[in-house]
């Protein structure tokens, strides 16, 4: 018996980001779900985030600034 209430459980992968504000970021490539945990301990979930946004997030010079401009409040 699966611990998940659905046939295909999420497949989150950790993102490679460096940030003074963000502790971790994980992304489910199947659903487009992004979970960001800040160093304050607060975690936020964003849905249907396109892979292109994730790629730019990982390569941004400032992950925190990219999050503020391109993710926060959009998904």
C-alpha positions in Angstrom: 0.0 0.0 0.0 1.3 3.4 -1.0 1.5 6.2 1.5 0.4 8.6 -1.3 -3.3 9.0 -2.1 -2.5 8.8 -5.9 -1.0 6.4 -8.3 2.1 8.4 -9.2 3.7 10.1 -6.2 5.5 13.4 -6.8 9.1 13.2 -8.0 10.7 16.3 -6.4 14.3 17.0 -7.3 16.5 19.5 -5.4 17.5 22.6 -7.3 21.1 23.9 -7.3 20.8 27.4 -6.1 22.9 29.7 -3.9 21.1 32.3 -1.8 21.5 34.2 1.4 17.7 34.0 2.0 16.6 30.6 0.5 17.6 27.4 2.3 16.2 24.9 -0.2 14.2 24.7 -3.4 12.8 21.5 -4.9 10.9 21.0 -8.1 8.5 18.3 -9.3 9.2 18.0 -13.0 5.9 16.1 -13.5 3.5 18.6 -12.1 5.6 21.8 -12.2 5.3 22.2 -8.4 8.1 24.3 -6.8 8.6 24.3 -3.1 10.9 27.0 -1.6 12.0 26.9 2.0 13.6 30.1 3.4 16.2 30.3 6.0 13.5 31.7 8.3 11.8 28.3 8.2 8.9 29.4 6.1 8.0 27.3 3.1 6.0 28.3 0.1 4.5 26.1 -2.7 4.1 27.3 -6.3 2.1 25.4 -8.9 2.6 24.9 -12.7 6.0 26.6 -12.8 7.4 26.1 -16.3 10.8 24.3 -16.6 12.2 27.4 -18.4 11.6 29.4 -15.2 13.3 26.8 -13.1 16.3 26.8 -15.4 16.6 30.6 -15.2 16.1 30.4 -11.4 19.0 28.0 -11.1 21.3 30.1 -13.3 20.4 33.5 -11.9 23.2 35.5 -10.4 20.9 36.1 -7.4 18.3 33.4 -6.7 16.5 35.6 -4.2 16.2 38.5 -6.6 15.0 36.2 -9.4 12.4 34.7 -7.0 11.1 38.2 -6.1 10.9 39.3 -9.8 9.8 36.1 -11.6 8.2 33.6 -9.2 6.7 35.3 -6.1 3.0 36.1 -6.7 2.9 34.6 -10.2 2.4 30.9 -9.6 
